[in-house]
Amino acid sequence: MKGKIIISIIFLLMIILVITLVIATEVSYCKKDCSFNKRIDIKTCNNAYKECRQVCNDNKKSCLYNVSEDYQICKEECDLLIDKRTCKRECVRQKIHDKKNCSKRECLAECRKERKNCKRYVKVKWLDCRYNCSFSQVSLSQEECENAGGFFHQICNGVYYDIICSPDKFCICDGFGDYQCPANYSCNHNIKKYLPRKQHTVKGYKDLLGNALGNIGVCMKD
């Protein structure tokens, strides 16, 4: 009898191990996809930056060409006047002034700003992607959760005057409310990774009002 119990326990542990490995593999593949997409997005940002720089260069060339054309026209008009020398000096001054307006400094600065914003967005998108990979196994709608007797809520911790909660809501199970999971889901108590605050604070999980929830878990797909 004792041998059968031991075999049953070992078999159960093996099943749990296999499920854990499957989940870990799925999350790992998901995160690899996030990194792959990040590299593509970064490349897109860099290509857009190169195109932006090229536009700046083309605009400067076009501007300098127009300045040169205006200068030639100015000189030709001076030839029709009696005081050609004074007129042509004015043409030169105007040419110098107009060339300053052809600077691409501001244009390039705008290109760098756009690239920086682009890469910042890519990083946020990548972090969200990796974050969501961890939730692929715990994603449940409020209706699914509550119909099964679960508590659809954020995971919060902290003292009553300083409660901080996760940005996402989960189907919470067990705890003082003896909350339940839907079919094909089991209660996973390893939920510290979902907490928004990892540093030292009071122990235990709470709701938004600071009420203790007890030893809660999150419903995870079997």
PyMOL CGO cylinders between C-alpha atoms (Angstrom):
from pymol import cmd
from pymol.cgo import CYLINDER

trace = [
    CYLINDER, 0.00, 0.00, 0.00, 2.76, 2.37, 1.02, 0.3, 1, 1, 1, 1, 1, 1,
    CYLINDER, 2.76, 2.37, 1.02, 4.59, 1.53, -2.21, 0.3, 1, 1, 1, 1, 1, 1,
    CYLINDER, 4.59, 1.53, -2.21, 1.56, 2.47, -4.30, 0.3, 1, 1, 1, 1, 1, 1,
    CYLINDER, 1.56, 2.47, -4.30, 1.29, 5.81, -2.51, 0.3, 1, 1, 1, 1, 1, 1,
    CYLINDER, 1.29, 5.81, -2.51, 4.97, 6.53, -3.17, 0.3, 1, 1, 1, 1, 1, 1,
    CYLINDER, 4.97, 6.53, -3.17, 4.57, 5.61, -6.84, 0.3, 1, 1, 1, 1, 1, 1,
    CYLINDER, 4.57, 5.61, -6.84, 1.49, 7.85, -7.08, 0.3, 1, 1, 1, 1, 1, 1,
    CYLINDER, 1.49, 7.85, -7.08, 3.38, 10.74, -5.53, 0.3, 1, 1, 1, 1, 1, 1,
    CYLINDER, 3.38, 10.74, -5.53, 6.33, 10.26, -7.89, 0.3, 1, 1, 1, 1, 1, 1,
    CYLINDER, 6.33, 10.26, -7.89, 3.96, 10.06, -10.86, 0.3, 1, 1, 1, 1, 1, 1,
    CYLINDER, 3.96, 10.06, -10.86, 2.20, 13.26, -9.76, 0.3, 1, 1, 1, 1, 1, 1,
    CYLINDER, 2.20, 13.26, -9.76, 5.54, 15.05, -9.34, 0.3, 1, 1, 1, 1, 1, 1,
    CYLINDER, 5.54, 15.05, -9.34, 6.59, 13.94, -12.83, 0.3, 1, 1, 1, 1, 1, 1,
    CYLINDER, 6.59, 13.94, -12.83, 3.36, 15.34, -14.28, 0.3, 1, 1, 1, 1, 1, 1,
    CYLINDER, 3.36, 15.34, -14.28, 3.91, 18.65, -12.47, 0.3, 1, 1, 1, 1, 1, 1,
    CYLINDER, 3.91, 18.65, -12.47, 7.51, 18.72, -13.73, 0.3, 1, 1, 1, 1, 1, 1,
    CYLINDER, 7.51, 18.72, -13.73, 6.42, 18.10, -17.34, 0.3, 1, 1, 1, 1, 1, 1,
    CYLINDER, 6.42, 18.10, -17.34, 3.76, 20.81, -17.12, 0.3, 1, 1, 1, 1, 1, 1,
    CYLINDER, 3.76, 20.81, -17.12, 6.29, 23.24, -15.65, 0.3, 1, 1, 1, 1, 1, 1,
    CYLINDER, 6.29, 23.24, -15.65, 8.79, 22.47, -18.42, 0.3, 1, 1, 1, 1, 1, 1,
    CYLINDER, 8.79, 22.47, -18.42, 6.12, 22.93, -21.11, 0.3, 1, 1, 1, 1, 1, 1,
    CYLINDER, 6.12, 22.93, -21.11, 5.09, 26.28, -19.66, 0.3, 1, 1, 1, 1, 1, 1,
    CYLINDER, 5.09, 26.28, -19.66, 8.73, 27.38, -19.32, 0.3, 1, 1, 1, 1, 1, 1,
    CYLINDER, 8.73, 27.38, -19.32, 9.40, 26.36, -22.94, 0.3, 1, 1, 1, 1, 1, 1,
    CYLINDER, 9.40, 26.36, -22.94, 6.37, 28.31, -24.20, 0.3, 1, 1, 1, 1, 1, 1,
    CYLINDER, 6.37, 28.31, -24.20, 7.42, 31.40, -22.25, 0.3, 1, 1, 1, 1, 1, 1,
    CYLINDER, 7.42, 31.40, -22.25, 10.99, 31.02, -23.51, 0.3, 1, 1, 1, 1, 1, 1,
    CYLINDER, 10.99, 31.02, -23.51, 9.86, 30.84, -27.16, 0.3, 1, 1, 1, 1, 1, 1,
    CYLINDER, 9.86, 30.84, -27.16, 7.56, 33.79, -26.59, 0.3, 1, 1, 1, 1, 1, 1,
    CYLINDER, 7.56, 33.79, -26.59, 10.40, 35.91, -25.19, 0.3, 1, 1, 1, 1, 1, 1,
    CYLINDER, 10.40, 35.91, -25.19, 12.66, 34.91, -28.11, 0.3, 1, 1, 1, 1, 1, 1,
    CYLINDER, 12.66, 34.91, -28.11, 9.98, 36.17, -30.48, 0.3, 1, 1, 1, 1, 1, 1,
    CYLINDER, 9.98, 36.17, -30.48, 9.89, 39.43, -28.52, 0.3, 1, 1, 1, 1, 1, 1,
    CYLINDER, 9.89, 39.43, -28.52, 13.67, 39.84, -28.91, 0.3, 1, 1, 1, 1, 1, 1,
    CYLINDER, 13.67, 39.84, -28.91, 13.52, 38.97, -32.61, 0.3, 1, 1, 1, 1, 1, 1,
    CYLINDER, 13.52, 38.97, -32.61, 10.82, 41.59, -33.20, 0.3, 1, 1, 1, 1, 1, 1,
    CYLINDER, 10.82, 41.59, -33.20, 12.83, 44.09, -31.15, 0.3, 1, 1, 1, 1, 1, 1,
    CYLINDER, 12.83, 44.09, -31.15, 15.84, 43.66, -33.47, 0.3, 1, 1, 1, 1, 1, 1,
    CYLINDER, 15.84, 43.66, -33.47, 13.61, 44.24, -36.50, 0.3, 1, 1, 1, 1, 1, 1,
    CYLINDER, 13.61, 44.24, -36.50, 12.07, 47.34, -34.92, 0.3, 1, 1, 1, 1, 1, 1,
    CYLINDER, 12.07, 47.34, -34.92, 15.50, 48.76, -33.98, 0.3, 1, 1, 1, 1, 1, 1,
    CYLINDER, 15.50, 48.76, -33.98, 16.63, 48.22, -37.57, 0.3, 1, 1, 1, 1, 1, 1,
    CYLINDER, 16.63, 48.22, -37.57, 13.53, 50.09, -38.76, 0.3, 1, 1, 1, 1, 1, 1,
    CYLINDER, 13.53, 50.09, -38.76, 14.40, 52.98, -36.42, 0.3, 1, 1, 1, 1, 1, 1,
    CYLINDER, 14.40, 52.98, -36.42, 17.95, 53.12, -37.76, 0.3, 1, 1, 1, 1, 1, 1,
    CYLINDER, 17.95, 53.12, -37.76, 16.80, 52.97, -41.38, 0.3, 1, 1, 1, 1, 1, 1,
    CYLINDER, 16.80, 52.97, -41.38, 14.34, 55.80, -40.74, 0.3, 1, 1, 1, 1, 1, 1,
    CYLINDER, 14.34, 55.80, -40.74, 17.21, 57.78, -39.18, 0.3, 1, 1, 1, 1, 1, 1,
    CYLINDER, 17.21, 57.78, -39.18, 19.37, 57.24, -42.27, 0.3, 1, 1, 1, 1, 1, 1,
    CYLINDER, 19.37, 57.24, -42.27, 16.53, 58.36, -44.53, 0.3, 1, 1, 1, 1, 1, 1,
    CYLINDER, 16.53, 58.36, -44.53, 15.99, 61.41, -42.34, 0.3, 1, 1, 1, 1, 1, 1,
    CYLINDER, 15.99, 61.41, -42.34, 19.70, 62.33, -42.58, 0.3, 1, 1, 1, 1, 1, 1,
    CYLINDER, 19.70, 62.33, -42.58, 19.55, 61.93, -46.34, 0.3, 1, 1, 1, 1, 1, 1,
    CYLINDER, 19.55, 61.93, -46.34, 16.58, 64.30, -46.49, 0.3, 1, 1, 1, 1, 1, 1,
    CYLINDER, 16.58, 64.30, -46.49, 18.60, 66.81, -44.46, 0.3, 1, 1, 1, 1, 1, 1,
    CYLINDER, 18.60, 66.81, -44.46, 21.54, 66.50, -46.89, 0.3, 1, 1, 1, 1, 1, 1,
    CYLINDER, 21.54, 66.50, -46.89, 19.28, 66.83, -49.92, 0.3, 1, 1, 1, 1, 1, 1,
    CYLINDER, 19.28, 66.83, -49.92, 17.56, 69.87, -48.46, 0.3, 1, 1, 1, 1, 1, 1,
    CYLINDER, 17.56, 69.87, -48.46, 20.91, 71.52, -47.80, 0.3, 1, 1, 1, 1, 1, 1,
    CYLINDER, 20.91, 71.52, -47.80, 22.11, 70.83, -51.34, 0.3, 1, 1, 1, 1, 1, 1,
    CYLINDER, 22.11, 70.83, -51.34, 18.88, 72.22, -52.76, 0.3, 1, 1, 1, 1, 1, 1,
    CYLINDER, 18.88, 72.22, -52.76, 19.12, 75.28, -50.53, 0.3, 1, 1, 1, 1, 1, 1,
    CYLINDER, 19.12, 75.28, -50.53, 22.74, 75.97, -51.51, 0.3, 1, 1, 1, 1, 1, 1,
    CYLINDER, 22.74, 75.97, -51.51, 21.84, 75.58, -55.18, 0.3, 1, 1, 1, 1, 1, 1,
    CYLINDER, 21.84, 75.58, -55.18, 19.04, 78.12, -54.82, 0.3, 1, 1, 1, 1, 1, 1,
    CYLINDER, 19.04, 78.12, -54.82, 21.37, 80.51, -52.99, 0.3, 1, 1, 1, 1, 1, 1,
    CYLINDER, 21.37, 80.51, -52.99, 23.91, 80.20, -55.80, 0.3, 1, 1, 1, 1, 1, 1,
    CYLINDER, 23.91, 80.20, -55.80, 21.21, 80.82, -58.41, 0.3, 1, 1, 1, 1, 1, 1,
    CYLINDER, 21.21, 80.82, -58.41, 19.93, 83.88, -56.56, 0.3, 1, 1, 1, 1, 1, 1,
    CYLINDER, 19.93, 83.88, -56.56, 23.48, 85.19, -56.26, 0.3, 1, 1, 1, 1, 1, 1,
    CYLINDER, 23.48, 85.19, -56.26, 24.05, 84.90, -60.01, 0.3, 1, 1, 1, 1, 1, 1,
    CYLINDER, 24.05, 84.90, -60.01, 20.77, 86.66, -60.73, 0.3, 1, 1, 1, 1, 1, 1,
    CYLINDER, 20.77, 86.66, -60.73, 21.69, 89.37, -58.24, 0.3, 1, 1, 1, 1, 1, 1,
    CYLINDER, 21.69, 89.37, -58.24, 25.05, 89.98, -59.97, 0.3, 1, 1, 1, 1, 1, 1,
    CYLINDER, 25.05, 89.98, -59.97, 23.44, 90.10, -63.39, 0.3, 1, 1, 1, 1, 1, 1,
    CYLINDER, 23.44, 90.10, -63.39, 20.99, 92.72, -62.14, 0.3, 1, 1, 1, 1, 1, 1,
    CYLINDER, 20.99, 92.72, -62.14, 23.90, 94.71, -60.69, 0.3, 1, 1, 1, 1, 1, 1,
    CYLINDER, 23.90, 94.71, -60.69, 25.50, 94.86, -64.16, 0.3, 1, 1, 1, 1, 1, 1,
    CYLINDER, 25.50, 94.86, -64.16, 22.53, 96.96, -65.27, 0.3, 1, 1, 1, 1, 1, 1,
    CYLINDER, 22.53, 96.96, -65.27, 23.22, 99.58, -62.60, 0.3, 1, 1, 1, 1, 1, 1,
    CYLINDER, 23.22, 99.58, -62.60, 25.75, 102.41, -62.53, 0.3, 1, 1, 1, 1, 1, 1,
    CYLINDER, 25.75, 102.41, -62.53, 27.12, 101.56, -59.06, 0.3, 1, 1, 1, 1, 1, 1,
    CYLINDER, 27.12, 101.56, -59.06, 27.85, 97.91, -59.82, 0.3, 1, 1, 1, 1, 1, 1,
    CYLINDER, 27.85, 97.91, -59.82, 30.45, 97.47, -57.05, 0.3, 1, 1, 1, 1, 1, 1,
    CYLINDER, 30.45, 97.47, -57.05, 28.16, 98.48, -54.17, 0.3, 1, 1, 1, 1, 1, 1,
    CYLINDER, 28.16, 98.48, -54.17, 25.38, 96.36, -55.60, 0.3, 1, 1, 1, 1, 1, 1,
    CYLINDER, 25.38, 96.36, -55.60, 27.57, 93.29, -55.90, 0.3, 1, 1, 1, 1, 1, 1,
    CYLINDER, 27.57, 93.29, -55.90, 28.85, 93.71, -52.33, 0.3, 1, 1, 1, 1, 1, 1,
    CYLINDER, 28.85, 93.71, -52.33, 25.24, 93.61, -51.23, 0.3, 1, 1, 1, 1, 1, 1,
    CYLINDER, 25.24, 93.61, -51.23, 24.78, 90.43, -53.28, 0.3, 1, 1, 1, 1, 1, 1,
    CYLINDER, 24.78, 90.43, -53.28, 27.69, 88.84, -51.45, 0.3, 1, 1, 1, 1, 1, 1,
    CYLINDER, 27.69, 88.84, -51.45, 26.31, 89.82, -48.04, 0.3, 1, 1, 1, 1, 1, 1,
    CYLINDER, 26.31, 89.82, -48.04, 22.94, 88.38, -48.99, 0.3, 1, 1, 1, 1, 1, 1,
    CYLINDER, 22.94, 88.38, -48.99, 24.55, 85.20, -50.22, 0.3, 1, 1, 1, 1, 1, 1,
    CYLINDER, 24.55, 85.20, -50.22, 26.42, 84.74, -46.91, 0.3, 1, 1, 1, 1, 1, 1,
    CYLINDER, 26.42, 84.74, -46.91, 23.22, 85.33, -44.96, 0.3, 1, 1, 1, 1, 1, 1,
    CYLINDER, 23.22, 85.33, -44.96, 21.20, 82.90, -47.07, 0.3, 1, 1, 1, 1, 1, 1,
    CYLINDER, 21.20, 82.90, -47.07, 23.86, 80.17, -46.81, 0.3, 1, 1, 1, 1, 1, 1,
    CYLINDER, 23.86, 80.17, -46.81, 23.54, 80.26, -43.03, 0.3, 1, 1, 1, 1, 1, 1,
    CYLINDER, 23.54, 80.26, -43.03, 19.87, 79.36, -43.43, 0.3, 1, 1, 1, 1, 1, 1,
    CYLINDER, 19.87, 79.36, -43.43, 20.94, 76.24, -45.32, 0.3, 1, 1, 1, 1, 1, 1,
    CYLINDER, 20.94, 76.24, -45.32, 22.44, 74.68, -42.20, 0.3, 1, 1, 1, 1, 1, 1,
    CYLINDER, 22.44, 74.68, -42.20, 21.26, 71.13, -41.56, 0.3, 1, 1, 1, 1, 1, 1,
    CYLINDER, 21.26, 71.13, -41.56, 22.01, 71.26, -37.84, 0.3, 1, 1, 1, 1, 1, 1,
    CYLINDER, 22.01, 71.26, -37.84, 18.39, 71.61, -36.71, 0.3, 1, 1, 1, 1, 1, 1,
    CYLINDER, 18.39, 71.61, -36.71, 17.25, 69.02, -39.22, 0.3, 1, 1, 1, 1, 1, 1,
    CYLINDER, 17.25, 69.02, -39.22, 19.81, 66.47, -37.99, 0.3, 1, 1, 1, 1, 1, 1,
    CYLINDER, 19.81, 66.47, -37.99, 18.90, 67.24, -34.38, 0.3, 1, 1, 1, 1, 1, 1,
    CYLINDER, 18.90, 67.24, -34.38, 15.28, 66.44, -35.21, 0.3, 1, 1, 1, 1, 1, 1,
    CYLINDER, 15.28, 66.44, -35.21, 16.40, 63.16, -36.84, 0.3, 1, 1, 1, 1, 1, 1,
    CYLINDER, 16.40, 63.16, -36.84, 18.28, 62.16, -33.69, 0.3, 1, 1, 1, 1, 1, 1,
    CYLINDER, 18.28, 62.16, -33.69, 15.27, 63.06, -31.56, 0.3, 1, 1, 1, 1, 1, 1,
    CYLINDER, 15.27, 63.06, -31.56, 12.96, 60.91, -33.71, 0.3, 1, 1, 1, 1, 1, 1,
    CYLINDER, 12.96, 60.91, -33.71, 15.40, 57.98, -33.56, 0.3, 1, 1, 1, 1, 1, 1,
    CYLINDER, 15.40, 57.98, -33.56, 15.61, 58.30, -29.77, 0.3, 1, 1, 1, 1, 1, 1,
    CYLINDER, 15.61, 58.30, -29.77, 11.82, 58.34, -29.45, 0.3, 1, 1, 1, 1, 1, 1,
    CYLINDER, 11.82, 58.34, -29.45, 11.56, 55.41, -31.84, 0.3, 1, 1, 1, 1, 1, 1,
    CYLINDER, 11.56, 55.41, -31.84, 14.00, 53.31, -29.82, 0.3, 1, 1, 1, 1, 1, 1,
    CYLINDER, 14.00, 53.31, -29.82, 12.28, 54.28, -26.59, 0.3, 1, 1, 1, 1, 1, 1,
    CYLINDER, 12.28, 54.28, -26.59, 8.97, 53.06, -28.01, 0.3, 1, 1, 1, 1, 1, 1,
    CYLINDER, 8.97, 53.06, -28.01, 10.63, 49.82, -29.19, 0.3, 1, 1, 1, 1, 1, 1,
    CYLINDER, 10.63, 49.82, -29.19, 11.98, 49.20, -25.68, 0.3, 1, 1, 1, 1, 1, 1,
    CYLINDER, 11.98, 49.20, -25.68, 8.55, 49.76, -24.11, 0.3, 1, 1, 1, 1, 1, 1,
    CYLINDER, 8.55, 49.76, -24.11, 6.98, 47.46, -26.71, 0.3, 1, 1, 1, 1, 1, 1,
    CYLINDER, 6.98, 47.46, -26.71, 9.65, 44.80, -26.03, 0.3, 1, 1, 1, 1, 1, 1,
    CYLINDER, 9.65, 44.80, -26.03, 9.15, 44.99, -22.26, 0.3, 1, 1, 1, 1, 1, 1,
    CYLINDER, 9.15, 44.99, -22.26, 5.37, 44.72, -22.69, 0.3, 1, 1, 1, 1, 1, 1,
    CYLINDER, 5.37, 44.72, -22.69, 5.86, 41.74, -24.97, 0.3, 1, 1, 1, 1, 1, 1,
    CYLINDER, 5.86, 41.74, -24.97, 8.08, 39.91, -22.45, 0.3, 1, 1, 1, 1, 1, 1,
    CYLINDER, 8.08, 39.91, -22.45, 5.68, 40.87, -19.66, 0.3, 1, 1, 1, 1, 1, 1,
    CYLINDER, 5.68, 40.87, -19.66, 2.75, 39.43, -21.58, 0.3, 1, 1, 1, 1, 1, 1,
    CYLINDER, 2.75, 39.43, -21.58, 4.66, 36.19, -22.22, 0.3, 1, 1, 1, 1, 1, 1,
    CYLINDER, 4.66, 36.19, -22.22, 4.48, 35.47, -18.51, 0.3, 1, 1, 1, 1, 1, 1,
    CYLINDER, 4.48, 35.47, -18.51, 0.72, 36.07, -18.55, 0.3, 1, 1, 1, 1, 1, 1,
    CYLINDER, 0.72, 36.07, -18.55, -0.14, 33.77, -21.44, 0.3, 1, 1, 1, 1, 1, 1,
    CYLINDER, -0.14, 33.77, -21.44, -0.88, 30.99, -18.95, 0.3, 1, 1, 1, 1, 1, 1,
    CYLINDER, -0.88, 30.99, -18.95, -2.84, 33.14, -16.49, 0.3, 1, 1, 1, 1, 1, 1,
    CYLINDER, -2.84, 33.14, -16.49, -5.01, 35.14, -18.86, 0.3, 1, 1, 1, 1, 1, 1,
    CYLINDER, -5.01, 35.14, -18.86, -8.70, 34.86, -17.94, 0.3, 1, 1, 1, 1, 1, 1,
    CYLINDER, -8.70, 34.86, -17.94, -11.65, 37.16, -18.45, 0.3, 1, 1, 1, 1, 1, 1,
    CYLINDER, -11.65, 37.16, -18.45, -13.53, 38.54, -15.45, 0.3, 1, 1, 1, 1, 1, 1,
    CYLINDER, -13.53, 38.54, -15.45, -16.62, 36.56, -16.43, 0.3, 1, 1, 1, 1, 1, 1,
    CYLINDER, -16.62, 36.56, -16.43, -14.73, 33.25, -16.69, 0.3, 1, 1, 1, 1, 1, 1,
    CYLINDER, -14.73, 33.25, -16.69, -13.06, 33.86, -13.35, 0.3, 1, 1, 1, 1, 1, 1,
    CYLINDER, -13.06, 33.86, -13.35, -16.08, 34.95, -11.34, 0.3, 1, 1, 1, 1, 1, 1,
    CYLINDER, -16.08, 34.95, -11.34, -18.36, 32.27, -12.79, 0.3, 1, 1, 1, 1, 1, 1,
    CYLINDER, -18.36, 32.27, -12.79, -15.95, 29.67, -11.42, 0.3, 1, 1, 1, 1, 1, 1,
    CYLINDER, -15.95, 29.67, -11.42, -15.86, 31.30, -7.99, 0.3, 1, 1, 1, 1, 1, 1,
    CYLINDER, -15.86, 31.30, -7.99, -12.60, 33.18, -8.45, 0.3, 1, 1, 1, 1, 1, 1,
    CYLINDER, -12.60, 33.18, -8.45, -11.75, 36.73, -7.37, 0.3, 1, 1, 1, 1, 1, 1,
    CYLINDER, -11.75, 36.73, -7.37, -10.86, 38.91, -10.38, 0.3, 1, 1, 1, 1, 1, 1,
    CYLINDER, -10.86, 38.91, -10.38, -8.54, 41.51, -8.92, 0.3, 1, 1, 1, 1, 1, 1,
    CYLINDER, -8.54, 41.51, -8.92, -5.10, 43.06, -9.03, 0.3, 1, 1, 1, 1, 1, 1,
    CYLINDER, -5.10, 43.06, -9.03, -2.32, 41.66, -6.86, 0.3, 1, 1, 1, 1, 1, 1,
    CYLINDER, -2.32, 41.66, -6.86, -1.51, 44.25, -4.19, 0.3, 1, 1, 1, 1, 1, 1,
    CYLINDER, -1.51, 44.25, -4.19, 0.85, 44.58, -1.26, 0.3, 1, 1, 1, 1, 1, 1,
    CYLINDER, 0.85, 44.58, -1.26, 2.04, 47.20, 1.19, 0.3, 1, 1, 1, 1, 1, 1,
    CYLINDER, 2.04, 47.20, 1.19, 0.70, 48.86, 4.31, 0.3, 1, 1, 1, 1, 1, 1,
    CYLINDER, 0.70, 48.86, 4.31, -2.89, 50.18, 4.23, 0.3, 1, 1, 1, 1, 1, 1,
    CYLINDER, -2.89, 50.18, 4.23, -1.80, 53.78, 3.46, 0.3, 1, 1, 1, 1, 1, 1,
    CYLINDER, -1.80, 53.78, 3.46, 0.64, 52.74, 0.75, 0.3, 1, 1, 1, 1, 1, 1,
    CYLINDER, 0.64, 52.74, 0.75, -1.02, 49.98, -1.27, 0.3, 1, 1, 1, 1, 1, 1,
    CYLINDER, -1.02, 49.98, -1.27, 0.62, 49.28, -4.66, 0.3, 1, 1, 1, 1, 1, 1,
    CYLINDER, 0.62, 49.28, -4.66, -1.07, 46.96, -7.14, 0.3, 1, 1, 1, 1, 1, 1,
    CYLINDER, -1.07, 46.96, -7.14, -0.12, 45.17, -10.34, 0.3, 1, 1, 1, 1, 1, 1,
    CYLINDER, -0.12, 45.17, -10.34, -1.28, 46.92, -13.56, 0.3, 1, 1, 1, 1, 1, 1,
    CYLINDER, -1.28, 46.92, -13.56, -3.13, 43.76, -14.62, 0.3, 1, 1, 1, 1, 1, 1,
    CYLINDER, -3.13, 43.76, -14.62, -5.92, 41.83, -12.97, 0.3, 1, 1, 1, 1, 1, 1,
    CYLINDER, -5.92, 41.83, -12.97, -5.77, 38.08, -12.34, 0.3, 1, 1, 1, 1, 1, 1,
    CYLINDER, -5.77, 38.08, -12.34, -8.14, 35.32, -11.40, 0.3, 1, 1, 1, 1, 1, 1,
    CYLINDER, -8.14, 35.32, -11.40, -7.19, 34.97, -7.74, 0.3, 1, 1, 1, 1, 1, 1,
    CYLINDER, -7.19, 34.97, -7.74, -7.72, 31.65, -5.98, 0.3, 1, 1, 1, 1, 1, 1,
    CYLINDER, -7.72, 31.65, -5.98, -7.58, 30.21, -2.42, 0.3, 1, 1, 1, 1, 1, 1,
    CYLINDER, -7.58, 30.21, -2.42, -6.91, 32.70, 0.38, 0.3, 1, 1, 1, 1, 1, 1,
    CYLINDER, -6.91, 32.70, 0.38, -9.39, 33.65, 3.08, 0.3, 1, 1, 1, 1, 1, 1,
    CYLINDER, -9.39, 33.65, 3.08, -12.20, 33.71, 0.50, 0.3, 1, 1, 1, 1, 1, 1,
    CYLINDER, -12.20, 33.71, 0.50, -11.45, 30.15, -0.61, 0.3, 1, 1, 1, 1, 1, 1,
    CYLINDER, -11.45, 30.15, -0.61, -11.66, 31.33, -4.21, 0.3, 1, 1, 1, 1, 1, 1,
    CYLINDER, -11.66, 31.33, -4.21, -11.81, 28.71, -6.97, 0.3, 1, 1, 1, 1, 1, 1,
    CYLINDER, -11.81, 28.71, -6.97, -10.37, 28.33, -10.49, 0.3, 1, 1, 1, 1, 1, 1,
    CYLINDER, -10.37, 28.33, -10.49, -12.23, 27.44, -13.70, 0.3, 1, 1, 1, 1, 1, 1,
    CYLINDER, -12.23, 27.44, -13.70, -11.94, 23.94, -15.17, 0.3, 1, 1, 1, 1, 1, 1,
    CYLINDER, -11.94, 23.94, -15.17, -8.51, 23.12, -16.62, 0.3, 1, 1, 1, 1, 1, 1,
    CYLINDER, -8.51, 23.12, -16.62, -6.89, 25.72, -14.35, 0.3, 1, 1, 1, 1, 1, 1,
    CYLINDER, -6.89, 25.72, -14.35, -5.09, 25.17, -11.07, 0.3, 1, 1, 1, 1, 1, 1,
    CYLINDER, -5.09, 25.17, -11.07, -4.09, 27.53, -8.27, 0.3, 1, 1, 1, 1, 1, 1,
    CYLINDER, -4.09, 27.53, -8.27, -0.44, 28.62, -8.51, 0.3, 1, 1, 1, 1, 1, 1,
    CYLINDER, -0.44, 28.62, -8.51, 0.92, 30.26, -5.35, 0.3, 1, 1, 1, 1, 1, 1,
    CYLINDER, 0.92, 30.26, -5.35, 4.21, 31.35, -6.92, 0.3, 1, 1, 1, 1, 1, 1,
    CYLINDER, 4.21, 31.35, -6.92, 2.97, 34.87, -7.63, 0.3, 1, 1, 1, 1, 1, 1,
    CYLINDER, 2.97, 34.87, -7.63, 5.72, 37.15, -6.26, 0.3, 1, 1, 1, 1, 1, 1,
    CYLINDER, 5.72, 37.15, -6.26, 6.88, 37.87, -9.83, 0.3, 1, 1, 1, 1, 1, 1,
    CYLINDER, 6.88, 37.87, -9.83, 3.57, 39.59, -10.51, 0.3, 1, 1, 1, 1, 1, 1,
    CYLINDER, 3.57, 39.59, -10.51, 3.98, 42.03, -7.62, 0.3, 1, 1, 1, 1, 1, 1,
    CYLINDER, 3.98, 42.03, -7.62, 4.67, 45.63, -8.66, 0.3, 1, 1, 1, 1, 1, 1,
    CYLINDER, 4.67, 45.63, -8.66, 6.88, 46.19, -5.62, 0.3, 1, 1, 1, 1, 1, 1,
    CYLINDER, 6.88, 46.19, -5.62, 9.64, 43.71, -4.88, 0.3, 1, 1, 1, 1, 1, 1,
    CYLINDER, 9.64, 43.71, -4.88, 11.49, 45.55, -2.12, 0.3, 1, 1, 1, 1, 1, 1,
    CYLINDER, 11.49, 45.55, -2.12, 10.89, 45.04, 1.58, 0.3, 1, 1, 1, 1, 1, 1,
    CYLINDER, 10.89, 45.04, 1.58, 7.37, 45.79, 2.82, 0.3, 1, 1, 1, 1, 1, 1,
    CYLINDER, 7.37, 45.79, 2.82, 4.82, 44.13, 5.08, 0.3, 1, 1, 1, 1, 1, 1,
    CYLINDER, 4.82, 44.13, 5.08, 4.11, 40.51, 4.23, 0.3, 1, 1, 1, 1, 1, 1,
    CYLINDER, 4.11, 40.51, 4.23, 0.90, 39.31, 2.67, 0.3, 1, 1, 1, 1, 1, 1,
    CYLINDER, 0.90, 39.31, 2.67, -1.41, 40.16, -0.21, 0.3, 1, 1, 1, 1, 1, 1,
    CYLINDER, -1.41, 40.16, -0.21, -4.26, 42.63, -0.01, 0.3, 1, 1, 1, 1, 1, 1,
    CYLINDER, -4.26, 42.63, -0.01, -7.05, 44.18, -2.02, 0.3, 1, 1, 1, 1, 1, 1,
    CYLINDER, -7.05, 44.18, -2.02, -7.22, 47.85, -3.03, 0.3, 1, 1, 1, 1, 1, 1,
    CYLINDER, -7.22, 47.85, -3.03, -8.74, 48.77, 0.35, 0.3, 1, 1, 1, 1, 1, 1,
    CYLINDER, -8.74, 48.77, 0.35, -5.90, 47.11, 2.26, 0.3, 1, 1, 1, 1, 1, 1,
    CYLINDER, -5.90, 47.11, 2.26, -7.92, 44.07, 3.39, 0.3, 1, 1, 1, 1, 1, 1,
    CYLINDER, -7.92, 44.07, 3.39, -5.78, 40.97, 3.83, 0.3, 1, 1, 1, 1, 1, 1,
    CYLINDER, -5.78, 40.97, 3.83, -6.50, 38.18, 1.32, 0.3, 1, 1, 1, 1, 1, 1,
    CYLINDER, -6.50, 38.18, 1.32, -4.51, 35.41, 2.94, 0.3, 1, 1, 1, 1, 1, 1,
    CYLINDER, -4.51, 35.41, 2.94, -2.44, 32.81, 1.10, 0.3, 1, 1, 1, 1, 1, 1,
    CYLINDER, -2.44, 32.81, 1.10, -3.80, 33.52, -2.38, 0.3, 1, 1, 1, 1, 1, 1,
    CYLINDER, -3.80, 33.52, -2.38, -2.64, 32.17, -5.72, 0.3, 1, 1, 1, 1, 1, 1,
    CYLINDER, -2.64, 32.17, -5.72, -3.33, 32.84, -9.38, 0.3, 1, 1, 1, 1, 1, 1,
    CYLINDER, -3.33, 32.84, -9.38, -5.30, 30.48, -11.61, 0.3, 1, 1, 1, 1, 1, 1,
    CYLINDER, -5.30, 30.48, -11.61, -2.91, 29.00, -14.19, 0.3, 1, 1, 1, 1, 1, 1,
    CYLINDER, -2.91, 29.00, -14.19, -3.80, 26.85, -17.17, 0.3, 1, 1, 1, 1, 1, 1,
    CYLINDER, -3.80, 26.85, -17.17, -3.03, 23.15, -16.62, 0.3, 1, 1, 1, 1, 1, 1,
]
cmd.load_cgo(trace, "trace")
